[in-house]
Structure formats: structure tokens, C-alpha cells
């Protein structure tokens, strides 16, 4: 199918399908609540007052628009394309996650729900959920893999300060996927009063579409800002992909701009060939998990296999279904960056620009470091700097041999 | 006629409800499963539900999650489950066997291969927890061609419009999830179940089974007054867990519970039949 023939705005279909991906694969008890949510969201989307409320919160509470920053020294050192950073790290709470929780919390209020639950990996989505819950006076319970509770301790503290209950999940692999299972179990049980704020573009329909729509503010702003600064569109977009919400947020408003190349960067862990990674688009195959059909890390029996990444936020065996579709139709390319390469990206940005990035975003930076030198000086790359690295200080300190 | 349909018609003729115990295949060890299936039948099971282990059982509570983990520690695969059913069929050709599980282990085999192999092994019906009717058109057709019944779940939150889809695609029986929650959740309100079952019968003409929250013989008896089948899972799996290192004690405990449930159901039905 020629790319020009695709009307990206028309996806997903009414049942959440992006080609063969997406859909609604949920236990029966959740089917009606999911339909209610899809209807409520469809109404809200058409409601100018709802949109105005989001815009106002984006501006006054999140601090949007986030800057599009020309990383001059990094660009000089790489000796190729101009590297711009979309500064989602400057948002309130330190990452893109708040864009989505603002939107979903307003929907929760609209639906009259008094309790919100969330899953979290790196803790950024947990913090962003606890933040909006505090602001709206809603009860908040965050499920977090027991291993992630340890490696992202500062975010656990933040969530608790904000009044959320953090539940360490000890089942399965004790990471993000298990936190998602546990949140689903909570939702099935407490569906009457509870709104589940999923943190990424995964889960059953309407989540992948709804989260994308809330995050697409990143790409809309970046597109306008690039046109204003450079008088033209960028040549390439680069973003890290775990579940893929920051990536789809940047990519989506550019999908119809065929000349803009799109790169999603998965967590290569210790290298794809080692098997210790979290790169389902690069090395997995399609299956069904957490409510949707998508590329998964799985064995020959269809069991989901353990993932590895230095960054908790990318440590997930699935990926948003729209990414699976964009891969198959060839509109986006998905690549991987190892833990060590990501650390190089982290050090590079910290020392050339005075910006400490999240380890997740460091994967995107590391890929830009490979890509920029192969491009012309008058070409432009936009890297989504999806979050800041404060939460990763313990991990980095251990690797660099520092002691607090 | 499929074994499930003939079993329900025998039961109806005898004015009895079906007792359907659930165990997870390969729990606590793969070698235990076939003997447990025979034990369940000898103590009064009319159909047997076998859980296919999956790494991410998001609709199950902690008891069945742990059973799944025990089975997966032995790498129990779909082919292993087929092998267990085949071994059971060597000496039991009449008790219907239903596979209950999640879609991904089915998808990786492919629907057609799964259906062919399941039918060849002696499976009679399939219940896929994370596959609602909306996504099940192709799957249901493939299962039907292979002679397998398509068992769907309905819940207290299922609206009438969706009941019609279940009525159209489902066969064998419909499984009413009597509680909002995961498997092994709290005890259920049997009066509430009775009201729901009555409503469901306006849409569903095939037998109606009730599961989730049935933890003792008394509740099984009450539910059997209104339902065509009583599904019991977590309480049995919990006994298997407690006695996982002592097979004779496990058989003793599981057998006693199933027999007690069967007796309570029969007592209620005999009383009901005389009234």
C-alpha cells in the first residue's frame, strides 16, 4: 500500500483496530465500562469546554508549550544534522506523562469516578497520576513492580508525598507488565467507582487512541515550532519507545508528511542477540496481551518472556498497537539502542548541553548521535526529550561508582 | 452430538445441575493432572474445566495466579495440555472437557491448528477469557467447524445488546461471572445471582452456568437451584496448593470437597423437584 493513500486520521476504526493490531481483548466485566469510556471520550472530544479546560491546564499547570530547543553544542560535536530537542522534560512532574493524566483525570471527573488507579514502570506515570489525583481530590492507588519500586525509589517517595498508595507487585517478573495485570484486576473488581488511567498507548480500545490524542500536543507544537524557527518541517523525528506514548505523541501530527522520516527507538538492553532486551518491534512477533493485539516478546508457547532494560520505563514486553501498524506499513522505522549506548547518550547531553535526561529519553539521544553525522548540516532532527533524569540518579551513581 | 450437549440433556432429564470443577493443567506438577481429572469425575463432576497456563493471567486472582506459576515452572505448553486430555480420554470417553485460558497461547499456534489438535485430543469446548464476541467471529467459526463448543462469559455489567452477540456466537453453555472481580474473589449473593439468571434467560436459550465466588457446598447448593451448572475453581486450586507436596492428602481433600458439593446440589434439587 503506498503511504500517500493512508488516511492516518481515520485510524483506529470504531473498534480500535490499526490494521490487524489493537482491538478490545478484555475480560467480559470490563467490556461495558470500556464502551462507556469510549462514548464519554467521543463526547468530550467534541465538547469545546472540555478541550478548553485541557488547554488551560496544559498552559497554566503543565507549563506548555514546551520549548523546541536547538542543541547547538551537541550538534557541533556530532558534525551533521541540526539536533532540536522537544523539551518534555520541562513539564510539571518532569516528563510527557502529565499530558495524558491531565486529560484522563478530567474524563474521570466527567464520569463521576471517585478513585483512580494507575500502573507505573519508571514511576513517571505514577507521579503524574498522583499529581492530578491530588489536584482533583481523588483517591489514587498506583501499582508498581516490586523491582521498579527499588530502582525508582525517588518517584515512590514523590507518589507517597502526593497522597497516593503505592502497591508493590510481586507476581510474575515484578516489573511494568505485572503492574498492569494487577491494575486490571483492581479495575475488574472496583469498576463502579474507579477510573483506570493507563499510562501509555497500550491496553484495550479506546486507550491507545485516547492517550495518543492527549500526547499529540507534543507533535502539534513541535511542528509549529519547527516551521516558525526553520521555515520548514524537520527531516527526521526520533523518540524512545517502551509502550510508545511519547513517540506516538511526537509522530502522529507528522504521519501525513511523507518526507519526514520517523524513528522509534526500543530498548536493546544487553544487545538484541543476547536476548536480554525490551524490543518487541525489533525482535518480537504479534500476539495478544493487555487488551490489544501487537508485537510482543514471547516464547514459542505464547508465554510472555522477561524483558531487560536499564530504564524501567522501557522495560515492557509489548508496545502500543499503532506502532505495530506503522512498522508493518513502513511509515516508521524501529531500531534499538543498548544500555551502554543509552548511557553514552545520557553523558553526551549532560556534558554538552547541561541537561540531564531520563534514561528512557537517552535511548532516543543515542540514536540521534548515530543518525546526525550521516545527515547534511542543513537537515533537521527533532528528538523527543521525553523526561528528565533526576529519578535515575541512583542507577547512574551505581554505574559510575559514586556513593551518596 | 457434542459431549457437552449430551451431558446437559442427560442432566436436564434427571432434573440435576452440572458440577464443573476447575483445575490448572500441570498444577502442582504435570504428572498430577490426569489423576486429578479422574478423581473429580469419581466424586461427582459432570464436566471438567482445565486451565491452560498463561504468564499474564489478568482476570485471575492470586490463587489461580500461583497455580499458573507452578505449572509454568514445569513449562507446561498447549501441546502438553492436549497430551493430558488425550491421556484422560484413554479411560473416560464421556465426561466433557473444557479448556479455559487466554488468547495468546492459542494465537501463536494459529486458530486452525489449535482447533484441530484440541478436537483430536478430545477437548469439547473452549473458553477464552480475553476474547469477547466482538473479536471472536473468525475464531468461533473455526472452533465450530472443528466440533468445539464456544463458551463465552457474561457478567453483571453485560448490557442486553452484548447478550445478543453471546447468544449468537456461543454454544454449549454460557458462563455467568457472578461477581465483579477476579477469580477467587469474595463470596457471592445468591439472591442477586437468581435475579440475574432469570433476566439472562430472556436472551440465552442454552444452559447457564454460574462461577466466581462459589466456595462451599452450601453456596453450590443454592446456586444449583437457579443455574444449569455450578463452576468451582479457586477453592479447589487452593486445596491443591495446600497439599502440593502430599498427593494422597490432596486427593483426599479435593475429593471430599467435590463430593460434599455434589451432595448439597443433589439435596437441593431433590427437594426442589418434590415441591
Interface residues (C-beta under 8 A of the other chain):
Chain A: X15 X23 X24 X25 X26 X27 X28 X29 X30 X31 X32 X33 X171 X172 X177 X178 X180 X181 X184 X185 X188 X189 X190 X191 X192 X286 X287 X288 X289 X290 X291 X296 X298 X300 X301 X302 X303 X304 X305
Chain B: X54 X55 X56 X57 X58 X59 X60 X61 X62 X65 X69 X72 X75 X77 X78 X102 X103 X104 X105 X106 X107 X108 X109 X129 X130 X131 X132 X134 X135 X152 X153 X154 X155 X156 X157 X158 X159 X162 X177 X180 X181 X182 X185
